[in-house]
Amino acid sequence: MKKKRWIRIGLGLLAILLIIDVVASFYFYNLAIARNKKDFLQDNSDLEVSAEALDEMLQGDWRDWVRDQDFENWEMTSYDGLQLQGYYLKAEEETTKTVIFAHGYLGRATDMGMFGQYYYEELGYNMFTADLRGHGDSDGDYIGFGWHDRLDYLDWINKVIEEQGEDTEIVLHGVSMGAAAVLMASGEDLPDNVKAIVADSPYTSVYDMFNYQMGRMFHLPAFPMLPSTSVVTKIKAGYSLQEASALEQVKKSETPILYIHGNGDTFVPTQMSKELYENTKSEADMITFDHAGHGEAFVTHKERYIDKLTSFLDKYIQ
C-alpha cells in the first residue's frame, strides 16, 4: 500500500511540474516572442548605454536627417501572407551600390538612419530599410528573431534588384536581431548581387540567446522551460528556437562577413560573435570595441568603426 501511495504522490508531483512547465512556456512565449509591450526590458542593466550613446540614439542629428528625406514607401506580401513595409531612398547621384538594413529587437526601420546617413552622404549608397515582421508598420503577431525574416529579406533583396537593375551591388547591414537576420539570410541562396554583410552585435541562435538571458535575467536553468517554450513557439509562430540559428547558416555562407561587437556587451555576449566568426565558411573579418555596450560602438568609437567598415566594403564593392 505504501509503495502505491508513493507512486501516486510521485505521479501527482510530476503532473504538477508538467503543468507548471507548460504555463511557464506560454508565459515566456508571451513575454519575449508575442507582439506586445515588453515591459520586462525596462531598467535592464544589460541594456544600459553610455550617456554619449543614449544622447546620440535618442536625439542625434541623424533623426532630423531621416525626417528630412523623401523615402519611397514599399510594400510587400511575405511568403506567408503578411504585409511588410519598407522604405527606399535613392542616392543623390546615380549609383549601383545599395545598403539594405535590418533593425534590432523592438526597433523599427527608421532606427537604422543612424548608420544610413553615413552610407548615403559619405559613401553615396542608395538606402533601403524595412520594418521586420512584428515591428513598426509591418504585419505579424510574433517576433521572428531573424529566422522568418531571413526569407523576407530574400524578397526585399530581389525587389531592390528589380528597382536598381541586374548590376546593382548590395550590402546587408544589421544590428542585434537584425544582425542575426542577415546572418541567417547568408546561408540561403543569395543572388550574386549581395557582395558583403555587416553583422553588428549578433547572437549565435535564438536558443543560445534565450539560454543566456534566462540565466542572467531570471536566474533560471534552461531545462525544462526553454525546450518547452521552443515547442510553443513552433506551434504559435512556426519556428523552433533551436532551428533559428545564425551559427548553422554562416557555416554555409558564400558572402564575405564583417562581425562587429562591443567588449562591454552584457546583453549579447561578445563570445557569440567570436563563435560565429570562427565558424563562417566565407571570407570573414571581426573587430571588437572596448567598453562598448550592446550595439553602441558606432557612437562610442565612431571613427574606428567607420574606418573598419569602409576598408571592408572597399574590398568587395566596386
C-alpha positions, 0 to 999 in steps of 0.5 A: 500500500505504501509503495502505491501511495508513493507512486501516486504522490510521485505521479501527482508531483510530476503532473504538477511540474508538467503543468507548471512547465507548460504555463511557464512556456506560454508565459515566456512565449508571451513575454519575449516572442508575442507582439506586445509591450515588453515591459520586462526590458525596462531598467535592464542593466544589460541594456544600459548605454553610455550617456554619449550613446543614449544622447546620440540614439535618442536625439542625434542629428541623424533623426532630423536627417531621416525626417528630412528625406523623401523615402519611397514607401514599399510594400510587400506580401511575405511568403506567408501572407503578411504585409511588410513595409519598407522604405527606399531612398535613392542616392543623390547621384546615380549609383549601383551600390545599395545598403539594405538594413535590418533593425534590432529587437523592438526597433523599427526601420527608421532606427537604422538612419543612424548608420544610413546617413553615413552610407548615403552622404559619405559613401553615396549608397542608395538606402533601403530599410524595412520594418521586420515582421512584428515591428513598426508598420509591418504585419505579424503577431510574433517576433521572428528573431531573424529566422522568418525574416531571413526569407523576407529579406530574400524578397526585399533583396530581389525587389531592390534588384528589380528597382536598381537593375541586374548590376546593382551591388548590395550590402546587408547591414544589421544590428542585434536581431537584425544582425542575426537576420542577415546572418541567417539570410547568408546561408540561403541562396543569395543572388550574386548581387549581395557582395558583403554583410555587416553583422553588428552585435549578433547572437549565435541562435535564438536558443543560445540567446534565450539560454543566456538571458534566462540565466542572467535575467531570471536566474533560471536553468534552461531545462525544462522551460526553454525546450518547452517554450521552443515547442510553443513557439513552433506551434504559435509562430512556426519556428523552433528556437533551436532551428533559428540559428545564425551559427548553422547558416554562416557555416554555409555562407558564400558572402564575405562577413564583417562581425562587429561587437562591443567588449562591454556587451552584457546583453549579447555576449561578445563570445557569440560573435567570436563563435560565429566568426570562427565558424563562417565558411566565407571570407570573414573579418571581426573587430571588437570595441572596448567598453562598448555596450550592446550595439553602441560602438558606432557612437562610442568609437565612431571613427574606428568603426567607420574606418573598419567598415569602409576598408571592408566594403572597399574590398568587395564593392566596386 
